[in-house]
Structure formats: structure tokens, C-alpha cells
Amino acid sequence: MAEHNELGYWGEEMAARYLQKKGYVICQRDWRFGHTDIDIIAYDGEELVFVEVKTRRNNIFCNPEEAVGYYKIRNLVNAAENYVTINQIDCPTRFDIVTILGTNSSEFVVNHIKDAFLP
């Protein structure tokens, strides 16, 4: 596995653990619809949350959340709509971003942005 893929996988694992400690119930990880994947799908109480995880070693070039642009948001919203339809879910939903800054061999910082964007 390429080094950047390993970092991303590790970051998703740290994000999932963080959310579980906050009381989220994780339903799916890496759910795919076409070429788009949703990193984490979880319940926060009665609300279904679609979580995009961005992991970076550092923020020299930009903050991790800045990598979630228009096309990524459009694809996430499309995939989320399909997830809700396929699974016949009828509850409030939202989109969060969890960023991980650091590596598994150093200290890292988790930043959780609730309601990061609207569909």
C-alpha cells in the first residue's frame, strides 16, 4: 500500500475512534456509490451524519478541510442521497468533516467540524 494510502487509512481509523468516544454509532465505513466513497456514516443521536475525513502530515500547504471543495461536496451529497434512498432512511442528516493533522508516529490533532456544509 502506498504511504499516503496508509496515512489516510490510519486517519480514518483515528476519526472513527474519536467519533465513537463522542457517542456516535458508526454504521458504515468507506461506503461506495459509483466512484465516490463516504468515509464514515454514523448516528449522532437521531441524526444520520456523513463524515469526510481528511488526514495530513502537516498544514504547510493548506488546512486539511480546505481539500473538500465544490466537486467533492457535490459527489458526497449525491452518494449520501443514494445511501438514504437505498436504505429507506427517514431522519435528519448532516455533513461533518473530521481532520487529522499529524502521523501515527507523532502526536496528532483531531478537528471535528459539525455541519461543515449544506447539501
Secondary structure, 3 states (H helix, E strand, C coil): CCHHHHHHHHHHHHHHHHHHHCCCEEEEEEEEECCEEEEEEEEECCEEEEEEEEEECCCCCCCHHHHCCHHHHHHHHHHHHHHHHHCCCCCCEEEEEEEEECCCCCCCEEEEECCCCCC
